[in-house]
Amino acid sequence: MASEYILLIILFASPRSQPTLPSTALPKPTKFLVTIIVCLVLHPLMLIAGVAWQRTREREGRIRLEEEVEEAEEQERRAEIEAAAAAAHPR
């Protein structure tokens, strides 16, 4: 966010031909103003787009096949049965 503040300072600061007189402000070139305004607009948009893309990339994962799902469920059932049996017959 510091870059936004720096761009705003550059946009609103005006060099003076005589530093002691406020009415001697020199105009900024149009290309310079357009570049600063474009940077002020694009920088936050790209930050938001980067965060959005990162979140979509985090949601992507490995696709589970049907056999893997069935195998995992079967292992869970076996573990539950073994845990119940161990609880019923403590040693």
CNS distance restraints for C-alpha pairs under 8 A (distance, minus, plus):
assign (resid   1 and name CA) (resid   5 and name CA) 6.81 0.50 0.50
assign (resid   2 and name CA) (resid   6 and name CA) 6.28 0.50 0.50
assign (resid   3 and name CA) (resid   7 and name CA) 6.14 0.50 0.50
assign (resid   4 and name CA) (resid   8 and name CA) 6.19 0.50 0.50
assign (resid   4 and name CA) (resid  40 and name CA) 6.39 0.50 0.50
assign (resid   4 and name CA) (resid  43 and name CA) 7.96 0.50 0.50
assign (resid   5 and name CA) (resid   9 and name CA) 6.15 0.50 0.50
assign (resid   6 and name CA) (resid  10 and name CA) 6.20 0.50 0.50
assign (resid   7 and name CA) (resid  11 and name CA) 6.04 0.50 0.50
assign (resid   7 and name CA) (resid  36 and name CA) 6.44 0.50 0.50
assign (resid   7 and name CA) (resid  39 and name CA) 7.92 0.50 0.50
assign (resid   7 and name CA) (resid  40 and name CA) 6.81 0.50 0.50
assign (resid   8 and name CA) (resid  12 and name CA) 6.15 0.50 0.50
assign (resid   8 and name CA) (resid  40 and name CA) 7.87 0.50 0.50
assign (resid   9 and name CA) (resid  13 and name CA) 5.64 0.50 0.50
assign (resid  10 and name CA) (resid  14 and name CA) 7.79 0.50 0.50
assign (resid  11 and name CA) (resid  33 and name CA) 6.98 0.50 0.50
assign (resid  11 and name CA) (resid  36 and name CA) 6.79 0.50 0.50
assign (resid  14 and name CA) (resid  25 and name CA) 5.84 0.50 0.50
assign (resid  14 and name CA) (resid  26 and name CA) 6.41 0.50 0.50
assign (resid  14 and name CA) (resid  27 and name CA) 7.29 0.50 0.50
assign (resid  14 and name CA) (resid  28 and name CA) 7.51 0.50 0.50
assign (resid  15 and name CA) (resid  19 and name CA) 7.94 0.50 0.50
assign (resid  15 and name CA) (resid  25 and name CA) 5.81 0.50 0.50
assign (resid  15 and name CA) (resid  26 and name CA) 5.77 0.50 0.50
assign (resid  16 and name CA) (resid  21 and name CA) 7.67 0.50 0.50
assign (resid  16 and name CA) (resid  22 and name CA) 7.39 0.50 0.50
assign (resid  16 and name CA) (resid  24 and name CA) 5.33 0.50 0.50
assign (resid  16 and name CA) (resid  25 and name CA) 4.38 0.50 0.50
assign (resid  16 and name CA) (resid  26 and name CA) 5.60 0.50 0.50
assign (resid  17 and name CA) (resid  24 and name CA) 5.76 0.50 0.50
assign (resid  17 and name CA) (resid  25 and name CA) 6.64 0.50 0.50
assign (resid  17 and name CA) (resid  26 and name CA) 6.78 0.50 0.50
assign (resid  18 and name CA) (resid  24 and name CA) 6.25 0.50 0.50
assign (resid  19 and name CA) (resid  24 and name CA) 7.85 0.50 0.50
assign (resid  28 and name CA) (resid  32 and name CA) 6.72 0.50 0.50
assign (resid  28 and name CA) (resid  33 and name CA) 6.77 0.50 0.50
assign (resid  29 and name CA) (resid  33 and name CA) 6.50 0.50 0.50
assign (resid  30 and name CA) (resid  34 and name CA) 6.12 0.50 0.50
assign (resid  31 and name CA) (resid  35 and name CA) 6.12 0.50 0.50
assign (resid  32 and name CA) (resid  36 and name CA) 6.30 0.50 0.50
assign (resid  33 and name CA) (resid  37 and name CA) 6.16 0.50 0.50
assign (resid  34 and name CA) (resid  38 and name CA) 6.05 0.50 0.50
assign (resid  35 and name CA) (resid  39 and name CA) 6.19 0.50 0.50
assign (resid  36 and name CA) (resid  40 and name CA) 6.12 0.50 0.50
assign (resid  37 and name CA) (resid  41 and name CA) 6.26 0.50 0.50
assign (resid  38 and name CA) (resid  42 and name CA) 5.95 0.50 0.50
assign (resid  39 and name CA) (resid  43 and name CA) 5.73 0.50 0.50
assign (resid  40 and name CA) (resid  44 and name CA) 7.28 0.50 0.50
assign (resid  41 and name CA) (resid  45 and name CA) 6.67 0.50 0.50
assign (resid  42 and name CA) (resid  46 and name CA) 5.97 0.50 0.50
assign (resid  43 and name CA) (resid  47 and name CA) 6.31 0.50 0.50
assign (resid  44 and name CA) (resid  48 and name CA) 6.25 0.50 0.50
assign (resid  45 and name CA) (resid  49 and name CA) 6.11 0.50 0.50
assign (resid  46 and name CA) (resid  50 and name CA) 5.93 0.50 0.50
assign (resid  47 and name CA) (resid  51 and name CA) 6.32 0.50 0.50
assign (resid  48 and name CA) (resid  52 and name CA) 6.18 0.50 0.50
assign (resid  49 and name CA) (resid  53 and name CA) 6.07 0.50 0.50
assign (resid  50 and name CA) (resid  54 and name CA) 6.09 0.50 0.50
assign (resid  51 and name CA) (resid  55 and name CA) 6.28 0.50 0.50
assign (resid  52 and name CA) (resid  56 and name CA) 6.39 0.50 0.50
assign (resid  53 and name CA) (resid  57 and name CA) 6.15 0.50 0.50
assign (resid  54 and name CA) (resid  58 and name CA) 6.21 0.50 0.50
assign (resid  55 and name CA) (resid  59 and name CA) 6.49 0.50 0.50
assign (resid  56 and name CA) (resid  60 and name CA) 6.73 0.50 0.50
assign (resid  64 and name CA) (resid  68 and name CA) 6.38 0.50 0.50
assign (resid  64 and name CA) (resid  69 and name CA) 6.74 0.50 0.50
assign (resid  65 and name CA) (resid  69 and name CA) 6.44 0.50 0.50
assign (resid  66 and name CA) (resid  70 and name CA) 6.27 0.50 0.50
assign (resid  67 and name CA) (resid  71 and name CA) 6.04 0.50 0.50
assign (resid  68 and name CA) (resid  72 and name CA) 6.04 0.50 0.50
assign (resid  69 and name CA) (resid  73 and name CA) 6.19 0.50 0.50
assign (resid  70 and name CA) (resid  74 and name CA) 6.15 0.50 0.50
assign (resid  71 and name CA) (resid  75 and name CA) 6.23 0.50 0.50
assign (resid  72 and name CA) (resid  76 and name CA) 6.24 0.50 0.50
assign (resid  73 and name CA) (resid  77 and name CA) 6.26 0.50 0.50
assign (resid  74 and name CA) (resid  78 and name CA) 6.26 0.50 0.50
assign (resid  75 and name CA) (resid  79 and name CA) 6.13 0.50 0.50
assign (resid  76 and name CA) (resid  80 and name CA) 6.17 0.50 0.50
assign (resid  77 and name CA) (resid  81 and name CA) 6.20 0.50 0.50
assign (resid  78 and name CA) (resid  82 and name CA) 6.11 0.50 0.50
assign (resid  79 and name CA) (resid  83 and name CA) 6.03 0.50 0.50
assign (resid  80 and name CA) (resid  84 and name CA) 6.08 0.50 0.50
assign (resid  81 and name CA) (resid  85 and name CA) 6.07 0.50 0.50
assign (resid  82 and name CA) (resid  86 and name CA) 6.04 0.50 0.50
assign (resid  83 and name CA) (resid  87 and name CA) 6.12 0.50 0.50
assign (resid  84 and name CA) (resid  88 and name CA) 6.14 0.50 0.50
assign (resid  85 and name CA) (resid  89 and name CA) 6.25 0.50 0.50
assign (resid  86 and name CA) (resid  90 and name CA) 5.90 0.50 0.50
